[in-house]
Amino acid sequence: MRHRARIGPPLALALALSTAGCSTPATDDRASAGKPSPGAAIGSCGRQLPFDRPPQRAVALDQTSTETLLELGLQDRMAGTANLKTKIPARYRDAYAEVPVIAPKIATGEQLRSATPDFVVAGSADLYTKDRAGTREELAALKVPAFVSAVDCPQQNEAGKTPFELLFSDYEQLGKVFGSEERAAGLAREQRAAVAKAGENAGRAADRDGGQPTVVYLYSVLNGMPYVAGRTGLPSEMSRIVGARNAFDDVAEDWPEVSWEEVARREPDFIVIGDLSERGRPGDSAAEKRASMAADPVVSRLAAVRENRVVEVPGIELDPSVRSVHALGLLADAMKDLGYVR
């Protein structure tokens, strides 16, 4: 089930996280993990990870990886989680309560090793460094396979696939490792359908008289400077799917720091704000981002700001995760509500 984005005052999008992620709620009758084929191996970010039995003590180094494993019903195979950025959605809370938290923020090598993992999963390669959980080479020497989401390694994994397809391949690879192929395939199938639904009206948006609407994604404001979605982040793909164009598609970064003057120069048709209130850093909340735009003498004059063509979505859903299709659905709804789809 998806909430429909509300445009116009009050625009705050009150999202119950219990509806995030897939449309079918997680339940207690989760599929039990089977066994991979003898000598099974998967590719992950340029490495082959061999398995002769399914992991029994997996550790997820970030919230997105944690929620993927929980969605696959694998909490009983987890020895730890770390780096929680926002509240766990209601759909995962019972399962999450069964998993030890080895670190509230980014895990160190000592914290990871204390959990005695037999498999480590991360959404991004930068969690595997000497001053964090340890390098993948160091973990391999300890015979601990280290998985990185294919979304963070598109140049090495499955070239030519979209970010969403790379995300779905993560589900399928993890399903193979844990012997939960059927559940993983079902999750990928369900989310592919959600992506297809979000893209149903893309052609009509692109054919409008004014051309494709442009959008700026405002992720955070740090020390007064905005961080927006660049070409390599998931929002550019979300824009393409619904028939819009990311105004910062020419910047080859996920979340580059820019200036308010540059945001104004791009003159976006509408603005998407990532609400990270629960993370709690200065400039994270949607209200703070709105205040920053209203206070800037140039951005405040943009038609998108003056006419309140601003959409709020959960910030965590703008990064690749099991919940990203929810934000995609909100974006597709906003395109209709704003009149960009006839």
C-alpha positions in Angstrom: 0.0 0.0 0.0 1.3 3.5 -0.9 0.4 6.8 0.5 -0.5 9.5 -2.1 1.7 12.6 -2.1 -0.1 15.7 -1.1 0.7 18.9 -3.0 0.0 22.3 -1.6 -0.3 23.6 2.0 0.1 21.8 4.3 2.5 19.8 2.1 4.2 17.7 4.9 3.9 14.2 3.7 3.0 12.2 6.9 4.4 8.8 6.1 3.8 5.8 8.3 6.9 3.8 8.0 4.8 0.7 8.6 3.8 1.0 5.0 7.3 1.4 3.6 9.1 -1.2 1.5 7.1 -3.8 -0.3 3.3 -3.8 -0.6 3.0 -7.1 1.2 3.8 -6.8 5.0 6.4 -8.9 6.5 4.9 -11.6 8.7 6.1 -14.2 11.2 5.6 -17.1 8.8 8.9 -16.3 7.0 10.4 -18.9 4.7 13.1 -20.9 6.4 16.5 -20.7 4.8 17.6 -23.7 2.8 21.0 -24.7 1.7 23.0 -23.4 -1.3 24.3 -25.9 -3.8 27.7 -27.5 -2.8 30.4 -25.1 -3.9 28.0 -22.3 -4.6 29.5 -18.9 -5.2 28.2 -15.4 -6.0 29.9 -12.4 -7.5 30.0 -9.2 -5.5 31.9 -6.0 -6.5 34.6 -7.8 -8.5 35.0 -10.7 -6.2 33.8 -14.3 -6.1 32.4 -15.3 -2.7 32.3 -19.1 -2.2 29.9 -20.8 0.2 29.6 -24.4 1.2 26.7 -23.8 3.5 24.3 -21.0 4.2 25.5 -18.3 6.6 24.5 -18.8 10.2 26.0 -15.6 11.7 25.6 -12.8 9.1 26.2 -9.2 10.1 24.7 -6.2 8.2 26.8 -3.1 8.4 24.1 -0.6 7.6 20.3 -0.1 7.9 19.6 -0.8 4.2 21.3 -4.2 4.3 19.6 -5.0 7.6 16.2 -4.3 6.2 16.9 -6.4 3.1 17.8 -9.4 5.2 14.8 -8.9 7.4 12.5 -8.6 4.4 14.0 -12.0 3.2 13.1 -13.4 6.7 16.7 -14.0 7.7 16.8 -12.5 11.2 17.5 -15.9 12.7 20.7 -16.1 10.6 21.9 -12.7 11.8 24.6 -12.1 14.4 24.5 -8.4 14.3 23.5 -5.1 12.8 24.9 -1.5 12.8 24.6 2.0 11.6 20.9 2.7 12.2 20.0 6.0 10.6 16.2 6.2 11.2 13.6 4.2 13.1 13.0 0.7 12.0 9.6 0.5 10.3 6.9 -1.3 12.2 6.8 -4.1 9.7 10.4 -5.1 10.8 10.4 -4.3 14.5 9.8 -7.7 15.9 12.3 -9.3 13.6 14.8 -6.5 14.3 14.5 -7.0 18.0 16.0 -10.5 17.5 19.2 -9.2 16.1 22.1 -7.9 18.3 23.2 -4.3 17.6 27.0 -4.5 17.5 27.3 -0.7 16.9 24.7 2.1 16.9 26.7 3.9 14.2 29.4 2.7 11.8 31.0 -0.5 13.1 34.7 -0.9 13.7 36.7 -3.9 12.9 36.8 -4.9 16.6 33.1 -4.6 16.9 32.6 -6.7 13.8 35.0 -9.4 14.9 33.4 -9.6 18.3 30.2 -10.8 16.6 32.2 -13.7 15.0 30.4 -13.4 11.6 30.5 -15.9 8.8 29.2 -13.4 6.3 29.1 -9.6 6.1 26.7 -7.5 4.1 27.0 -3.8 3.3 25.2 -1.4 1.0 28.3 0.6 0.1 32.0 -0.3 -0.3 33.1 2.6 1.9 32.1 0.6 5.0 35.0 -1.8 4.3 38.0 0.3 5.2 40.8 -0.2 7.7 39.4 2.4 10.0 35.9 1.0 9.8 34.9 -2.7 9.6 38.2 -3.7 7.9 38.9 -4.2 4.2 37.4 -7.0 2.2 40.9 -8.4 1.8 41.3 -8.5 5.5 38.0 -10.3 6.0 38.8 -12.7 3.2 42.0 -13.7 5.0 39.7 -14.5 8.0 37.6 -16.6 5.6 34.6 -14.2 6.0 32.9 -13.3 2.7 32.1 -9.6 2.4 29.2 -8.7 0.2 28.7 -5.2 -1.3 25.5 -4.1 -3.0 25.8 -4.2 -6.8 24.3 -0.7 -6.9 27.6 0.6 -5.4 29.7 -1.2 -7.9 27.9 -0.8 -11.3 31.3 -0.6 -13.1 32.2 -4.1 -12.0 28.8 -5.8 -11.6 26.3 -6.4 -14.3 27.2 -3.5 -16.6 24.2 -2.0 -18.4 21.6 -2.7 -15.7 19.6 0.0 -14.1 20.1 0.9 -10.4 16.8 -0.8 -9.6 17.8 -4.0 -11.5 21.1 -4.0 -9.6 19.1 -3.7 -6.4 16.9 -6.6 -7.4 20.0 -8.7 -8.3 21.1 -8.1 -4.7 18.0 -9.8 -3.4 18.5 -12.7 -5.8 22.2 -13.1 -4.9 21.4 -13.1 -1.2 18.6 -15.5 -1.7 21.0 -17.9 -3.4 23.5 -17.6 -0.5 20.9 -18.3 2.2 18.9 -20.8 0.2 15.9 -18.5 0.1 15.7 -18.2 -3.6 11.9 -18.3 -3.8 11.3 -15.5 -1.3 14.0 -13.4 -3.0 12.5 -14.0 -6.4 9.1 -13.0 -5.1 10.5 -9.7 -3.6 12.2 -8.8 -6.9 9.1 -9.7 -8.9 6.9 -7.5 -6.7 9.2 -4.6 -6.8 9.7 -4.8 -10.6 5.9 -4.5 -10.9 6.0 -1.4 -8.7 8.7 0.1 -10.9 6.6 -0.7 -14.0 3.5 0.9 -12.5 5.5 4.1 -11.6 6.6 4.4 -15.2 3.2 4.0 -16.8 2.7 7.7 -17.5 6.3 8.6 -18.3 5.7 9.1 -22.0 2.9 11.6 -21.4 5.1 13.6 -19.0 7.8 13.8 -21.6 5.4 14.8 -24.4 4.0 17.9 -22.6 4.4 21.3 -24.2 7.1 22.4 -21.9 9.2 19.3 -22.3 10.2 17.1 -19.4 9.8 18.7 -16.0 13.0 19.1 -14.1 13.5 18.3 -10.4 16.0 19.0 -7.7 16.4 16.5 -4.9 17.5 18.2 -1.7 19.0 15.5 0.6 20.6 17.6 3.4 21.8 21.1 4.3 25.1 21.1 6.1 26.6 24.4 7.3 24.2 26.2 5.2 25.1 24.4 2.0 22.7 22.1 0.1 23.5 18.5 -0.9 21.5 17.4 -4.0 21.2 14.3 -6.1 23.7 14.0 -8.9 23.7 11.8 -11.9 25.0 8.6 -10.2 22.4 8.5 -7.4 19.2 6.6 -7.5 17.0 9.8 -7.9 18.2 10.2 -11.5 16.9 6.8 -12.3 13.6 7.6 -10.4 13.2 10.7 -12.5 13.7 8.9 -15.8 11.2 6.3 -14.8 8.4 8.8 -14.1 9.2 11.1 -17.0 11.1 13.9 -15.3 14.8 14.9 -15.5 17.2 15.5 -12.5 18.4 19.1 -12.9 21.9 18.0 -11.7 22.3 15.1 -14.1 25.5 16.6 -15.4 27.3 16.1 -12.0 28.8 12.6 -11.8 28.3 12.1 -8.0 25.6 10.6 -5.8 25.0 13.6 -3.5 27.3 16.5 -4.4 27.5 19.7 -2.4 26.4 22.7 -4.5 25.4 26.3 -3.8 21.9 27.8 -3.5 22.8 30.1 -6.4 23.4 27.0 -8.5 20.1 25.5 -7.5 18.4 28.7 -8.5 20.2 28.8 -11.8 18.8 25.4 -12.7 15.3 26.6 -12.2 13.7 23.3 -11.3 10.0 22.8 -12.0 9.6 21.1 -8.6 11.7 20.1 -5.7 11.8 16.9 -3.7 12.9 17.1 -0.1 14.4 14.1 1.6 13.2 14.2 5.2 15.9 12.8 7.5 14.4 14.1 10.8 15.1 10.9 12.7 18.8 11.1 11.8 18.9 14.3 13.9 21.7 16.2 12.3 21.4 20.0 11.7 19.6 20.6 8.5 18.2 17.1 8.3 14.5 17.7 8.8 12.1 18.7 6.0 11.2 21.8 8.1 14.8 22.9 8.2 15.3 22.4 4.5 12.1 24.5 3.8 13.4 27.2 6.1 16.8 27.3 4.3 15.1 27.7 0.9 12.7 30.4 2.3 15.7 32.3 3.8 17.8 32.3 0.7 17.3 35.5 -1.3 17.6 33.8 -4.7 16.0 30.4 -4.1 13.1 31.8 -2.3 12.1 33.6 -5.6 12.0 30.3 -7.6 8.5 29.5 -8.8 8.8 26.0 -7.4 9.3 27.5 -3.9 6.8 30.4 -4.2 4.1 28.1 -5.6 4.9 25.3 -3.1 5.8 22.7 -5.8 7.7 20.8 -3.1 7.3 17.2 -2.3 8.5 15.5 0.9 9.6 11.9 0.9 11.6 9.8 3.5 15.2 10.6 2.9 16.4 7.1 3.5 14.3 5.9 0.6 16.3 8.1 -1.9 19.3 5.8 -1.3 19.0 2.3 -2.8 17.1 0.0 -0.4 14.2 -2.3 -0.1 12.1 0.8 0.6 13.1 2.8 -2.5 10.1 1.7 -4.6 7.9 3.4 -2.0 9.6 6.8 -2.7 9.3 6.1 -6.5 5.6 5.6 -6.1 5.3 8.9 -4.2 7.2 10.6 -7.0 4.9 9.2 -9.7 1.9 10.4 -7.7 3.4 13.8 -7.3 3.9 14.1 -11.1 0.1 13.6 -11.5 -0.8 15.9 -8.6 1.4 18.7 -10.0 -0.1 18.3 -13.5 3.0 17.1 -15.3 1.0 14.0 -16.4 -2.1 14.7 -18.4 
